[in-house]
Amino acid sequence: MRRGERGPEYPIVVLVDRNSASASEILSGALQDHDRAWVLGENTFGKGLVQAPYQLSGNTALLLTIAKYYTPSGRLIQRDYAHKSFYDYYSRRQGKNNDDDLRKTDSGRNVYGGDGITPDEKWEPVKFTKLEGQLIGSLSYFYFAADYFGKNTLPLAKDWTPDPALLNEFRAFATKRGVKIEDADFQHDREQIASRLKEEFFITAFSKDDADRLALDNDQEIRKGVDSLPQSKALLDKAKEVLANHQSPSSRIER
């Protein structure tokens, strides 16, 4: 059996956020330690404990910590939870890299333990505006699509997109449902509203899978991830170069 099989060497970008925990952190950390992927997003949650359940009386159980997860470079995933409230821990407040848990990736980059996985590049999720939140919360997109297809039987083309007239019709529809829409807010969110309306229409006109693919195409973090593929390729090339130098005869010390 061959040892050290790395698999196909295509560039990889891993998307993480503050809720990425446990197994997803182990995988992200392993790929990062070996410079095999560019990690994009927020610091991960920091859950690296292994627990065994012990049944107790009264239909209860004790979860006893029996091990900890470490990445290949030896850094601890688990975030410190001593002297913190339950809220602070689960809301991911007060996280901090452990300077004493400094490790190196295959190419020699610094990585730290003690605070989950720190991404190679920070990316904060885009937050909904007030108007977007109201339109989603009121199910305006869903009900407008149902109303539209109840009146129109003509099929949509795959390259269809909402025109200005339909957007104005949607605005009037949402207003009747009780959503207060200021003109400045509507103009500011116009592009995002059109994208979400298109996704909702695709569910009925085509399929949920088609709508999901469209949503992925419109996702800004995924777009950023695609744009980051060259960084991942550069990491992989650098790690291969360092490994080759370590294995070359000139780099070996004669004994």
Secondary structure, 3 states (H helix, E strand, C coil): CCCCCCCCCCCCEEEECCCCCCHHHHHHHHHHHCCCCEEEECCCCCCCEEEEEEEECCCEEEEEEEEECECCCCCECCCCCCCCCHHHHHCCCCCCCEEEEEEECCCCCEEEECCCCCCCEECCCCCCCHHHHHHHHCCHHHHHHHHHHHHCCCCCCCCCCCCHHHHHHHHHHHHHCCCCCCHHHHHHCHHHHHHHHHHHHHHHHCCHHHHHHHHHHHCHHHHHHHHCHHHHHHHHHHHHHHHHHHHCHHHCCCC
